[in-house]
Amino acid sequence: MVVGVVSDEETLKAKGPTVFTADERAFMISECKWVNEVQVNVPYTPTVALLDLYNCDFYAHGDDLALNADGQDSCAEMKNAGRYKEFKRTRGVSTTNIVGKLLL
């Protein structure tokens, strides 16, 4: 499995400030036993060309809607190309939830 880690700048535009830097996120992800490769500083809105560049068959994302900085579905190109796979998120496990708990 190839995992792309979005740059801090792109994440800031689309979602707000990050808790961990792209390099820190990449390191944590690289320690997952199912991950074969980590690509850092990929765009927030992926393209079919990006999948092809890294020899990926599909783009996988949780069942939460991901909007880019323009408010558009960041997975639209993958969905339209038939190269999108969706998985169920674990409720209560997200950066938003973690930050909320820290602030409380």
Secondary structure, DSSP 8 states (H G I E B T S, - for coil): -EEEEE-HHHHHHHT---SS-HHHHHHHHHTSTT--EEEEEE-SS--HHHHHHTT-S-EEEESS--B-TTSSBTTHHHHHTT-EEEE---TT-SHHHHHHHHH-
